[in-house]
Amino acid sequence: METDAVVIPPYEEFASEIAGEISSFSTNPEYERMRNRHLRKYVIYAGCLLATVAFLLYIVDFAVDEESFFEVMLFGLTASIAAGYVFYRAKKNLWKDYSAEYKQRIIPILLDKLKQGMNDAIDRGEDYQCDYEMEKYVGHRLLKRTKLFDHLKINGLEGEDHISGRLGEIRFHYSEISSYEEYTSNDEYANKRSMLNFQGFVFVADFPKSFEGTTIIESRGRTARNYKLKLRKLPGLEMMRTDDIAFNRFYKVRTNDETLARYLLPANMLERLLLLKKIFPRKKIAISLHDGLFALAIHRMDLFEIQGFRPISEKAVRRTYEELKTIMELLFTLGLNRQISGQVSQSKISRNR
């Protein structure tokens, strides 16, 4: 198989074809009605927020005496914050609904373009398949196999934008997920509550042959407040430095088998992970190689979303394609790694220890 020949087509190769889809989507009367309906709701919510705040200010300034001023002011401030929060949630839900229309129409087209380009570039014996399901997500059982979420107590899980498929014998899944931990409050009521402990993007590639050992990679910098890998609590892992100085500057690596880790992280893989950090410089990135799985988690990453109610633009579509392309290029780099793909025997690694 000549997998080295794989070149994922750039957006420019089919930009004119996509432009026609964008135009037909944006000028579709049904789409225009949907967009206008969302805009009207947004204006109504904003008007209600402003009216609520204005009314509360009126009460505080003119409708109370000095004795009750503090209590009324506190009430007005609390009510204003509550109104602002309600507006924020309503706006976010409107954006989600609007974005769903975009994703249902555009993403299948982009995936089809990716599939055409990749099937032309790879050997016919290594077929590529990919499917998109907006309301599904990577499941709890697969997450627990990755070692990236061992430190989290996950009682609830939700997500969206599930893309799954295979490249030859490699099966892959990725999606957005939000995981929650349930706990009991310490007050007299002992109410059950839930706390968000991870929200972001997860990619998992499942290889046909398992490899031994565990290697965890974490981007350097400030750790996300509610998602911490706690690498030191994973038993038997020692710090390891790669031969790539730039990679060591942006990532830290811990492993319980340094020789195997160096096989699993050749130069082309380090370059791909460096590119990932450049594309998402402010995001916390975590990677694990364990039990035949390559897993990648990016904290606070929202896939394929569009903000506001602007008409669909080529810029937004290009950004979505680049996100898809980045992940697929990572998948092909994994496929090129002969050790992960099971083409290098464990005995050969043992001889190099």
TANOR-V988913 format. One record per residue. RES is the residue in three letters. SS is DSSP state (@ for helix, = for strand, . for the rest). OMEGA is omega in whole degrees, 0 to 359 (999 if undefined). D_LAST is the distance of its C-alpha to the last C-alpha in Angstrom with 1 decimal. Layout:
res->RES ss->SS omega->OMEGA d_last->D_LAST
res->RES ss->SS omega->OMEGA d_last->D_LAST
This chain:
res->MET ss->. omega->180 d_last->28.9
res->GLU ss->. omega->182 d_last->29.4
res->THR ss->@ omega->180 d_last->28.3
res->ASP ss->@ omega->182 d_last->27.8
res->ALA ss->@ omega->184 d_last->31.6
res->VAL ss->. omega->175 d_last->32.1
res->VAL ss->. omega->179 d_last->34.3
res->ILE ss->. omega->187 d_last->35.9
res->PRO ss->. omega->176 d_last->39.6
res->PRO ss->. omega->182 d_last->40.9
res->TYR ss->@ omega->184 d_last->43.8
res->GLU ss->@ omega->183 d_last->46.2
res->GLU ss->@ omega->180 d_last->46.0
res->PHE ss->@ omega->182 d_last->48.0
res->ALA ss->@ omega->182 d_last->49.5
res->SER ss->@ omega->179 d_last->53.0
res->GLU ss->@ omega->178 d_last->52.6
res->ILE ss->@ omega->180 d_last->51.3
res->ALA ss->@ omega->177 d_last->54.1
res->GLY ss->@ omega->177 d_last->56.6
res->GLU ss->@ omega->179 d_last->54.9
res->ILE ss->@ omega->181 d_last->55.0
res->SER ss->@ omega->181 d_last->58.6
res->SER ss->@ omega->179 d_last->59.7
res->PHE ss->@ omega->185 d_last->57.8
res->SER ss->@ omega->182 d_last->59.3
res->THR ss->@ omega->179 d_last->62.8
res->ASN ss->. omega->181 d_last->62.9
res->PRO ss->@ omega->179 d_last->65.9
res->GLU ss->@ omega->178 d_last->64.0
res->TYR ss->@ omega->180 d_last->61.2
res->GLU ss->@ omega->178 d_last->63.8
res->ARG ss->@ omega->179 d_last->65.5
res->MET ss->@ omega->181 d_last->62.3
res->ARG ss->@ omega->179 d_last->61.4
res->ASN ss->@ omega->179 d_last->65.0
res->ARG ss->@ omega->178 d_last->64.9
res->HIS ss->@ omega->179 d_last->61.8
res->LEU ss->@ omega->179 d_last->63.4
res->ARG ss->@ omega->178 d_last->66.6
res->LYS ss->@ omega->180 d_last->64.7
res->TYR ss->@ omega->179 d_last->62.8
res->VAL ss->@ omega->179 d_last->66.2
res->ILE ss->@ omega->179 d_last->67.7
res->TYR ss->@ omega->180 d_last->64.9
res->ALA ss->@ omega->178 d_last->65.1
res->GLY ss->@ omega->178 d_last->68.9
res->CYS ss->@ omega->178 d_last->68.7
res->LEU ss->@ omega->181 d_last->66.3
res->LEU ss->@ omega->180 d_last->68.6
res->ALA ss->@ omega->179 d_last->71.7
res->THR ss->@ omega->180 d_last->70.2
res->VAL ss->@ omega->180 d_last->69.2
res->ALA ss->@ omega->179 d_last->72.7
res->PHE ss->@ omega->179 d_last->74.5
res->LEU ss->@ omega->177 d_last->72.5
res->LEU ss->@ omega->178 d_last->73.3
res->TYR ss->@ omega->179 d_last->77.0
res->ILE ss->@ omega->183 d_last->77.1
res->VAL ss->@ omega->187 d_last->75.5
res->ASP ss->@ omega->191 d_last->77.8
res->PHE ss->@ omega->192 d_last->81.1
res->ALA ss->. omega->181 d_last->81.3
res->VAL ss->. omega->175 d_last->80.7
res->ASP ss->. omega->185 d_last->82.4
res->GLU ss->. omega->184 d_last->80.9
res->GLU ss->. omega->182 d_last->80.4
res->SER ss->. omega->185 d_last->78.1
res->PHE ss->@ omega->184 d_last->76.5
res->PHE ss->@ omega->181 d_last->73.2
res->GLU ss->@ omega->180 d_last->72.7
res->VAL ss->@ omega->179 d_last->73.5
res->MET ss->@ omega->178 d_last->71.3
res->LEU ss->@ omega->177 d_last->68.4
res->PHE ss->@ omega->181 d_last->69.2
res->GLY ss->@ omega->179 d_last->69.4
res->LEU ss->@ omega->179 d_last->66.0
res->THR ss->@ omega->180 d_last->64.3
res->ALA ss->@ omega->179 d_last->66.0
res->SER ss->@ omega->178 d_last->65.0
res->ILE ss->@ omega->179 d_last->61.3
res->ALA ss->@ omega->179 d_last->61.5
res->ALA ss->@ omega->177 d_last->63.3
res->GLY ss->@ omega->180 d_last->60.6
res->TYR ss->@ omega->178 d_last->57.8
res->VAL ss->@ omega->179 d_last->59.7
res->PHE ss->@ omega->180 d_last->60.2
res->TYR ss->@ omega->180 d_last->56.5
res->ARG ss->@ omega->179 d_last->55.4
res->ALA ss->@ omega->179 d_last->58.1
res->LYS ss->@ omega->180 d_last->57.1
res->LYS ss->@ omega->179 d_last->53.4
res->ASN ss->@ omega->176 d_last->54.5
res->LEU ss->@ omega->178 d_last->56.7
res->TRP ss->@ omega->179 d_last->53.8
res->LYS ss->@ omega->180 d_last->51.6
res->ASP ss->@ omega->180 d_last->54.4
res->TYR ss->@ omega->180 d_last->55.0
res->SER ss->@ omega->180 d_last->51.3
res->ALA ss->@ omega->178 d_last->51.1
res->GLU ss->@ omega->179 d_last->53.7
res->TYR ss->@ omega->184 d_last->51.6
res->LYS ss->@ omega->182 d_last->48.4
res->GLN ss->@ omega->183 d_last->50.1
res->ARG ss->@ omega->191 d_last->51.6
res->ILE ss->@ omega->187 d_last->49.1
res->ILE ss->@ omega->177 d_last->45.6
res->PRO ss->@ omega->178 d_last->46.1
res->ILE ss->@ omega->181 d_last->47.4
res->LEU ss->@ omega->178 d_last->44.4
res->LEU ss->@ omega->178 d_last->41.9
res->ASP ss->@ omega->178 d_last->44.0
res->LYS ss->@ omega->176 d_last->43.7
res->LEU ss->@ omega->182 d_last->39.9
res->LYS ss->@ omega->179 d_last->39.8
res->GLN ss->@ omega->182 d_last->42.1
res->GLY ss->@ omega->184 d_last->40.0
res->MET ss->@ omega->179 d_last->36.6
res->ASN ss->@ omega->176 d_last->38.0
res->ASP ss->@ omega->188 d_last->39.4
res->ALA ss->@ omega->184 d_last->36.2
res->ILE ss->. omega->180 d_last->33.8
res->ASP ss->. omega->182 d_last->33.9
res->ARG ss->. omega->178 d_last->36.4
res->GLY ss->. omega->180 d_last->34.0
res->GLU ss->. omega->184 d_last->32.1
res->ASP ss->. omega->180 d_last->35.1
res->TYR ss->= omega->177 d_last->35.2
res->GLN ss->= omega->182 d_last->37.3
res->CYS ss->= omega->179 d_last->38.2
res->ASP ss->= omega->180 d_last->40.9
res->TYR ss->= omega->176 d_last->42.3
res->GLU ss->= omega->190 d_last->44.0
res->MET ss->. omega->187 d_last->45.4
res->GLU ss->. omega->178 d_last->46.0
res->LYS ss->. omega->183 d_last->42.8
res->TYR ss->. omega->178 d_last->39.4
res->VAL ss->. omega->187 d_last->35.9
res->GLY ss->. omega->184 d_last->36.3
res->HIS ss->@ omega->183 d_last->35.4
res->ARG ss->@ omega->179 d_last->33.2
res->LEU ss->@ omega->178 d_last->30.9
res->LEU ss->@ omega->183 d_last->30.8
res->LYS ss->@ omega->178 d_last->29.7
res->ARG ss->@ omega->189 d_last->26.7
res->THR ss->. omega->185 d_last->25.3
res->LYS ss->. omega->180 d_last->24.6
res->LEU ss->. omega->186 d_last->26.7
res->PHE ss->. omega->181 d_last->29.8
res->ASP ss->. omega->185 d_last->28.8
res->HIS ss->. omega->182 d_last->30.6
res->LEU ss->. omega->172 d_last->33.8
res->LYS ss->. omega->185 d_last->36.5
res->ILE ss->. omega->177 d_last->37.8
res->ASN ss->. omega->180 d_last->41.2
res->GLY ss->= omega->183 d_last->42.4
res->LEU ss->= omega->174 d_last->41.0
res->GLU ss->= omega->181 d_last->42.7
res->GLY ss->= omega->181 d_last->41.9
res->GLU ss->= omega->175 d_last->42.9
res->ASP ss->= omega->181 d_last->42.0
res->HIS ss->= omega->174 d_last->39.6
res->ILE ss->= omega->182 d_last->38.0
res->SER ss->= omega->179 d_last->36.1
res->GLY ss->= omega->179 d_last->35.2
res->ARG ss->= omega->171 d_last->32.5
res->LEU ss->= omega->188 d_last->30.9
res->GLY ss->. omega->180 d_last->30.3
res->GLU ss->. omega->180 d_last->28.4
res->ILE ss->= omega->177 d_last->27.3
res->ARG ss->= omega->183 d_last->29.9
res->PHE ss->= omega->177 d_last->30.6
res->HIS ss->= omega->167 d_last->32.9
res->TYR ss->= omega->182 d_last->34.1
res->SER ss->= omega->166 d_last->37.1
res->GLU ss->= omega->174 d_last->38.6
res->ILE ss->= omega->170 d_last->38.6
res->SER ss->= omega->180 d_last->40.3
res->SER ss->= omega->186 d_last->39.3
res->TYR ss->= omega->173 d_last->41.6
res->GLU ss->= omega->177 d_last->41.5
res->GLU ss->= omega->178 d_last->44.7
res->TYR ss->= omega->180 d_last->46.1
res->THR ss->= omega->181 d_last->49.4
res->SER ss->. omega->183 d_last->51.4
res->ASN ss->. omega->181 d_last->52.3
res->ASP ss->. omega->184 d_last->56.0
res->GLU ss->. omega->183 d_last->58.8
res->TYR ss->. omega->179 d_last->58.5
res->ALA ss->. omega->180 d_last->54.8
res->ASN ss->. omega->174 d_last->54.4
res->LYS ss->= omega->181 d_last->51.3
res->ARG ss->= omega->178 d_last->49.7
res->SER ss->= omega->181 d_last->46.7
res->MET ss->= omega->177 d_last->44.4
res->LEU ss->= omega->178 d_last->42.4
res->ASN ss->= omega->168 d_last->38.7
res->PHE ss->= omega->174 d_last->37.1
res->GLN ss->= omega->181 d_last->38.8
res->GLY ss->= omega->187 d_last->37.1
res->PHE ss->= omega->178 d_last->35.2
res->VAL ss->= omega->176 d_last->32.4
res->PHE ss->= omega->180 d_last->30.4
res->VAL ss->= omega->174 d_last->28.2
res->ALA ss->= omega->184 d_last->26.5
res->ASP ss->= omega->185 d_last->25.8
res->PHE ss->. omega->186 d_last->23.4
res->PRO ss->. omega->180 d_last->24.1
res->LYS ss->. omega->182 d_last->20.7
res->SER ss->. omega->173 d_last->19.1
res->PHE ss->. omega->182 d_last->15.5
res->GLU ss->. omega->175 d_last->13.9
res->GLY ss->. omega->179 d_last->13.7
res->THR ss->= omega->176 d_last->16.2
res->THR ss->= omega->180 d_last->16.4
res->ILE ss->= omega->179 d_last->19.8
res->ILE ss->= omega->181 d_last->21.3
res->GLU ss->= omega->177 d_last->24.8
res->SER ss->= omega->180 d_last->27.1
res->ARG ss->. omega->180 d_last->28.4
res->GLY ss->. omega->185 d_last->32.1
res->ARG ss->. omega->179 d_last->34.6
res->THR ss->. omega->178 d_last->33.6
res->ALA ss->. omega->189 d_last->36.0
res->ARG ss->. omega->186 d_last->38.5
res->ASN ss->. omega->174 d_last->38.2
res->TYR ss->. omega->181 d_last->34.7
res->LYS ss->. omega->182 d_last->31.9
res->LEU ss->. omega->181 d_last->28.3
res->LYS ss->. omega->185 d_last->28.1
res->LEU ss->@ omega->183 d_last->24.3
res->ARG ss->@ omega->181 d_last->24.4
res->LYS ss->@ omega->175 d_last->25.9
res->LEU ss->. omega->189 d_last->23.0
res->PRO ss->. omega->170 d_last->21.3
res->GLY ss->. omega->181 d_last->17.7
res->LEU ss->. omega->179 d_last->17.2
res->GLU ss->= omega->178 d_last->16.3
res->MET ss->= omega->180 d_last->17.3
res->MET ss->= omega->175 d_last->15.1
res->ARG ss->. omega->177 d_last->16.5
res->THR ss->. omega->178 d_last->16.0
res->ASP ss->. omega->181 d_last->16.9
res->ASP ss->. omega->184 d_last->20.3
res->ILE ss->@ omega->180 d_last->22.9
res->ALA ss->@ omega->179 d_last->25.4
res->PHE ss->@ omega->180 d_last->23.1
res->ASN ss->@ omega->180 d_last->22.3
res->ARG ss->@ omega->184 d_last->26.1
res->PHE ss->@ omega->183 d_last->26.9
res->TYR ss->= omega->168 d_last->24.1
res->LYS ss->= omega->186 d_last->21.9
res->VAL ss->= omega->173 d_last->18.6
res->ARG ss->= omega->184 d_last->17.4
res->THR ss->= omega->172 d_last->14.5
res->ASN ss->. omega->177 d_last->13.0
res->ASP ss->. omega->186 d_last->9.6
res->GLU ss->@ omega->180 d_last->8.9
res->THR ss->@ omega->178 d_last->6.1
res->LEU ss->@ omega->181 d_last->8.7
res->ALA ss->@ omega->180 d_last->11.4
res->ARG ss->@ omega->174 d_last->10.9
res->TYR ss->@ omega->183 d_last->11.2
res->LEU ss->@ omega->183 d_last->14.1
res->LEU ss->. omega->177 d_last->15.7
res->PRO ss->. omega->186 d_last->16.2
res->ALA ss->@ omega->182 d_last->19.1
res->ASN ss->@ omega->177 d_last->21.8
res->MET ss->@ omega->178 d_last->21.0
res->LEU ss->@ omega->178 d_last->21.2
res->GLU ss->@ omega->181 d_last->24.4
res->ARG ss->@ omega->179 d_last->25.8
res->LEU ss->@ omega->174 d_last->25.2
res->LEU ss->@ omega->178 d_last->26.8
res->LEU ss->@ omega->178 d_last->29.7
res->LEU ss->@ omega->179 d_last->30.1
res->LYS ss->@ omega->178 d_last->30.5
res->LYS ss->@ omega->180 d_last->33.1
res->ILE ss->@ omega->180 d_last->35.0
res->PHE ss->. omega->189 d_last->35.1
res->PRO ss->. omega->184 d_last->35.0
res->ARG ss->. omega->182 d_last->36.8
res->LYS ss->. omega->175 d_last->35.0
res->LYS ss->. omega->184 d_last->32.3
res->ILE ss->= omega->177 d_last->29.3
res->ALA ss->= omega->184 d_last->26.6
res->ILE ss->= omega->174 d_last->23.7
res->SER ss->= omega->172 d_last->21.5
res->LEU ss->= omega->187 d_last->18.8
res->HIS ss->= omega->171 d_last->19.1
res->ASP ss->. omega->179 d_last->20.2
res->GLY ss->. omega->181 d_last->20.4
res->LEU ss->= omega->164 d_last->22.5
res->PHE ss->= omega->182 d_last->22.5
res->ALA ss->= omega->180 d_last->25.3
res->LEU ss->= omega->176 d_last->27.2
res->ALA ss->= omega->176 d_last->30.0
res->ILE ss->= omega->186 d_last->32.5
res->HIS ss->= omega->177 d_last->34.9
res->ARG ss->. omega->176 d_last->38.6
res->MET ss->. omega->182 d_last->38.3
res->ASP ss->. omega->185 d_last->41.3
res->LEU ss->. omega->164 d_last->40.9
res->PHE ss->. omega->183 d_last->43.6
res->GLU ss->. omega->171 d_last->46.4
res->ILE ss->. omega->183 d_last->49.4
res->GLN ss->. omega->179 d_last->51.3
res->GLY ss->. omega->183 d_last->55.1
res->PHE ss->. omega->178 d_last->57.5
res->ARG ss->. omega->174 d_last->57.3
res->PRO ss->. omega->180 d_last->57.8
res->ILE ss->. omega->183 d_last->54.6
res->SER ss->. omega->177 d_last->53.5
res->GLU ss->@ omega->180 d_last->51.3
res->LYS ss->@ omega->179 d_last->49.3
res->ALA ss->@ omega->180 d_last->48.4
res->VAL ss->@ omega->179 d_last->47.5
res->ARG ss->@ omega->179 d_last->45.4
res->ARG ss->@ omega->178 d_last->43.5
res->THR ss->@ omega->179 d_last->42.9
res->TYR ss->@ omega->180 d_last->41.7
res->GLU ss->@ omega->176 d_last->39.2
res->GLU ss->@ omega->178 d_last->37.8
res->LEU ss->@ omega->183 d_last->37.4
res->LYS ss->@ omega->180 d_last->36.0
res->THR ss->@ omega->180 d_last->33.3
res->ILE ss->@ omega->181 d_last->32.0
res->MET ss->@ omega->176 d_last->32.1
res->GLU ss->@ omega->175 d_last->30.3
res->LEU ss->@ omega->179 d_last->27.5
res->LEU ss->@ omega->180 d_last->27.6
res->PHE ss->@ omega->175 d_last->27.4
res->THR ss->@ omega->175 d_last->24.5
res->LEU ss->@ omega->180 d_last->22.6
res->GLY ss->@ omega->178 d_last->23.9
res->LEU ss->@ omega->182 d_last->22.5
res->ASN ss->. omega->188 d_last->18.9
res->ARG ss->. omega->180 d_last->17.8
res->GLN ss->. omega->179 d_last->14.9
res->ILE ss->. omega->181 d_last->17.5
res->SER ss->. omega->176 d_last->20.0
res->GLY ss->. omega->182 d_last->18.1
res->GLN ss->. omega->175 d_last->18.1
res->VAL ss->. omega->185 d_last->14.4
res->SER ss->. omega->178 d_last->13.4
res->GLN ss->@ omega->180 d_last->10.9
res->SER ss->@ omega->178 d_last->10.1
res->LYS ss->@ omega->177 d_last->9.2
res->ILE ss->@ omega->181 d_last->6.7
res->SER ss->@ omega->179 d_last->5.3
res->ARG ss->@ omega->182 d_last->5.6
res->ASN ss->. omega->182 d_last->3.8
res->ARG ss->. omega->999 d_last->0.0
